[in-house]
Amino acid sequence: MGKRLSISALTGAERLVLAGAALGVVNGFVPWWYRARIATGTVTYAAGLTTWSTLAVGASFVAAAAVLARASIWPDPAPRSDGGLYVSLGVAAMGLLVAGAVTGSGAWLGLYAGIALAAAVAWGGVRRWTERRSGWT
């Protein structure tokens, strides 16, 4: 049986990854990613409009799930590869969002917020590497 989940037991880097990833998932459902002007006015769409954005939201979900799984299921000490996983998922989400911005049209605020949140996930992974080097678990 796993241990009880406690956010206070997470390190600062894990909290950053969890916050960035959770907000990235929520951001994917807010209809402010893309704008399209049509005859009756301007319409905004959520991340589900393109495959690129949907995959980026999925990467954010996997990052959040990995932090929660590490906090509640895996015994101490934490696996050594968790920082690399967070960096990989953050960079993948950023790449997918940039690819979606390049290939799509009408990119708006939510897309740029998604890129910033994916960068926060990647930065949290880098911080996790430095925490492990300095003796944090």
Number of C-alpha atoms within 10 A of each C-alpha: 6 11 12 10 14 10 13 8 12 17 16 14 22 27 18 21 32 26 17 26 33 20 19 28 23 14 20 24 16 14 17 19 24 21 17 14 10 8 6 6 7 9 12 15 20 19 25 16 13 16 13 21 25 21 17 29 28 18 25 31 19 18 29 25 15 19 19 18 13 21 22 17 15 14 11 10 9 13 11 12 11 19 23 15 16 34 25 17 24 30 21 19 30 24 16 21 26 19 13 19 19 10 11 13 11 13 19 16 12 21 23 16 17 29 21 16 26 32 22 24 34 29 21 25 27 16 21 27 20 14 16 14 10 9 7 12 14
